[in-house]
């Protein structure tokens, strides 16, 4: 494709589609207190609007990438757009929390397609001379989506109600479709691929009881019969999944890649990051409302420093990673996250807003330093032929970490109440972040040793 007008329309449509996938993660946070008021529900009930979204991402990311290779990225993107639009419409019109949560699950599945297909289409459609800039704009759109979510959500909830944040997706995804329509070139397909549906069903059947166990273990008792049965079934099914995948010629997930130590460490750090930002971003609105009695619009503005700083730091972190390697950048990132969690553990209504903003800026800096660097570290540990599989494994584990972290942290938060519970969660996050510092720092030394040995 060489027509500049077509390229512009395509890139605009693709960026808008990916932007919607990202903004949908952060925009919902500011609506959580409104959902509590609407349905007279507890934190554990509204928590599922985020947990199910992340769970769907976790379960569908690898499969949608494979489906895109098999059927073509264009067809997969259009299917994802339709699914995302219908799920958004259903969420905005939901009469009850149960249907809203179901629609959020379907939204997450649609977003899994939007995340995986957009970059693949740009790589195929753009000439080599413009590919880097096109992908840079795509990731900038993603960062803008994460950054604008809290502010847009707060303003929309305060002016039009929480349903508006879902209903607005429908005309915007339609606009994205109209921009892309007729401008996406025929996608290459790989019909020789064997789609491992059996492996995917086994993976999902193991992940679902694992997440339910993490969510309800505190309520039922970790050693209760119900908890032990859920955990046992999850472990058994996941072990069967691993065994089946090892004997499959074209597995959904190639577990042999985890034998590479640097790849394994990069995936672990990506999981720790997901636990931190999913948990913190879920609970921060409740703590802020408790501390300052904020309106929905004010709440969105208070959360803006986290995502805005993350979006601004990410390109700088990428350049530093190119120069010094991703491991030192991630070490610094986890130091920043540790400092942020420690500061957030001291939050009280007597603290100044500037103290709170400092903690949030540190979180945004750490988030931005680690997110792209963890992907670069994972890919740097593998040969190019295995990059697709590596990305699938890394993001699946990333989303799994976020979903499990959310489930466990909400129970801790509820057990201690708004004050003590938030403090306990932040202590836990500070410990996990400190673990990330140790892993990343050790990897700096091993990566330096490998480079010296290669030299």
C-alpha positions, 0 to 999 in steps of 0.5 A: 500500500503506497497511497498516503491517504489510505495509509493515514486512514488505516493508521488512524483507524488502527490507533483508535482501535488500540486506544479504545482497548487501552482506555477501557482498562483505566477508565473503569477505575473511576466508575467503581465507587459509582457502581458501588452506589448504584448496586449497593455492592461491596468492593468484592462484587465490583472488583469483578468488573476488572478481574473478569476483564483481565481474566479474559485477556489472560485466557484469550491473548495467545489464542487470538494471536494464533487465530489471526495467523490462521484466518488473517489479521484483517478478518480477526480485527473486524471480528474483535471490533464487532465483539467489543462493540456488542460487549460495550453496548451490553455493559452500558445497558446492563440492568444488574451487576451480574450482566455487567460483569459478563459483558466485561468478560466479553469486552476483555476477549474483544480487547485481546483481539484489538491488542494483538491484531493492530500491531500485526496489521501495521507491520504488514501494511506499512512500508519498511521505511515507515514501520518504526514510526507507525508502531511508535504512534501506535504505542503512543496511542496506547499510552494516551489511552491509559493516561486519559482513562482516569480523567475521561472516566471521572468527567463522564461519570460525573456528567453523564453517569457510569453507563456513558463510559461503555456506550461511548465505545460503540460510535468510536469503534464504528469510526475505527471500522470506517477508517480501516474499511477498504484500507487493510491489505489482504493478510497473509494466512497460515492455514497449515497451522494447527489451532490447538483448541484442546490446549486452550480449553485445558488452559482456561479450565485450569485458570478459572478455578485458580482465580476463583480460589484466589478470590474466595479463599479468604471467605471460605477459609484457605484450608476449607474443603471448597478451597482445597477442591478448587485449588486441587482441580486447578493444579490438576488441570494445569498439569494436564495442560502442560503435559498435553502441550509438551506432546503437541507438535504445534502447541498453544504455549511452548513451555520449553522456552521457559528453560531459558533463564533470562526469558523466565526472569523477564516473564516473572518481572512482567508478572510482578509489574502486572500485580502492582499496577492492577492491584494499586489502580483498583484500590486507589480510587476507594482510598482517595474517596475515603481520604478526601471525599472527592467527586468523580471528576476530581477522582479522575484528576487525582489518578492522572499523574500515574498514567500520564507519567507512565506514558511520558516515561515509556519512550525514554525508558526504551531509549535507555534500554537500547543504550544500557540494556533493559535490566538496569532500567527495570531495576530502577523501575522496581526501586521506584515502585517500592518507594511508591508502595512504601509512601502509599502505605502511610496515606491518611486524610491528614497528608497533603495532596502533594505527598499523594501526588509524589507517590503516584508520580513514582508509581508512573515512573516505575510502571513506564520503566518496566513495561516496555523493558520487560518485553524487550528483555523477554525477546532479547533472550530468544531467537527471532523465530520464537518471538511470537511464542515468547510474546504470547507466553509473556503477556499470558503470564502478565495478565495472569499475575494481574488477575491473581493479584487483584483477587488476593489483594481485594480480600486483604483490603476487605479484611483490614478495612479501608485504612488498615487493609490498604496499608497491608496491601501496600506493604505486600506490594512493596515486598513484591517490588523489592523482590523485583529489584533483586531479580532485575539486579541479579540479571544485570550482572548475569547479562553483563557476564554473558556479554563479556563472555561473548566478547 
